[in-house]
Amino acid sequence: MDKISIRNLEVFGHHGVYPEENVLGQKFLVDAELYMDTRAAGKSDRLADSVSYGDVCSMIRDEMTRQNDKLLERACERLARAILLAWPVFHELEITVKKPWAPVLMHLDYAAVTIRRGWHRVYVGAGSNMGDRQAYLDMAKKALMEDEEIRDFQSARIIETEPYGYVDQDKFLNTVYTFDTLYTPEELLTLLQSIENQAGRTREIHWGPRTLDLDLLLYDHLVTEDPRLVLPHPEVHKRLFVLESLCELYPYGLHPVTNERFCDIKKRLEKE
């Protein structure tokens, strides 16, 4: 990925833990490494195909002076979020905020915090088999589409499926959503569970009936072993109804563990 760099942008701000820093203020230096595809701009030589460095610098200045933060970590987080939301062409960025006059009572060039943030492609399975099934799916879709830290939302068609696991229950409406997000996997899981709770979701029977079920299937190509959040979803390669919707959106994607195409996994399950 190509990169635009801004180094040592000088801004006067009022960030710090101590009251004197908030009142008197001090100098901060900001570095930004902005990752995007510059090929179109390189071929056309048109600013419209790139991003104005001046505009980015102005936003950094505005964000650094808009409010007082106690921690550099907070300033970095605000800068990263503001830039990524303002310019969709940036897939990822690295922000460093340096504090040359850090009050440590010793000589140092600067104290600094560096963070890397970016957009991540995720796939979420959605299902409902209680009450107004379509309404619950519509509610989930609306909540996700309206979230500022989610973009490029797409949905597979909705299909009716037989229950999986615990079979003594009504049929499901199922689909798969895909979108880019700034959320970490853990933050996204919390958001999905919050939406389920708004739909009155209860967890009394494993694989039992539910008003709304939102499963995080894939997060980039991440593989985790956290018991609270296993990625990819441990059942994604076993559930034909999930693969049917997933293959509508991502047929040639590779399962991060088995390295098989999802369309090939689907074909194998259909033959069993």
Phi, psi and omega in degrees: 000138179287168188214137169253132184243137171236125185238135172053046172290122185270127180224140176262123183222182184232050183258140178157163181282326186275143181304323181299325179293324180288329183274309186279325182078171180195174182276140173233147176243133184239130171251141176225124173251113190246117187262124180203170175271112183263008186300314181300316179294322180295329180273326184268334185062032180245132179298332180299338179266003179227207180228137178289122177299324180298321179295321179294317179299320179296319179295318178300315178299314183297318181291323181289339181252355184289325180208165178262126177250142176288323188245145173298329179302319180292318179298317178299316183296318180295318179298313182299313182297315182298316182291316181295325179284329183282327184233097182299340181291340179278115180279329185202157177208162173232127182242133173236127174247122183253145181236092184294331184253039180299131185280076181248001178062025174216161179283136172204155177291313176186156165260148185209156171232135178237133176229154174238129180224159179184179179273143181232136179272127182232160176230130184234127174276136181232137180208157178205139174219024177228142176064216179278089187302315181297320181296321179294319178293321178297321180297316179297315180300315181296316181298320180288317182294332183271355180285130183297332185265023175229137179216168176054048182286135174222153179228139170286167178293156180273132180236154175262131187227157174286151179297151183246135178083270178274105192268348182278068181197171183288166178291156181258152158261129183229152172201178175229135175255149170224145180194167172264145181216153172270350182291147168288165177304318181293319178295320179293320177301317178299319178297315181298319179292326176296319178294320176300317181296323178296333178272005179077028181294133172238158183235065183270327181233128179298128184061021182276185181296149183205147176291321182206133178232122179237110182250127174283109185273311184220142175226102192050228175246029185291138174239123180233163178236011179294125181302331180284333183212096178267126179232137354296166180306129187296345181255359189298327182272000181252343188256109182297323182293329175288316182295327179299315179285320180299320181289341174291330182258330193213054188297325185259012174291153182258134172296126186299339181260309184277343181063024177261149173291142181296326178295327178286322176297318180299314180299321180295317179295325180294335181273343183281000000 
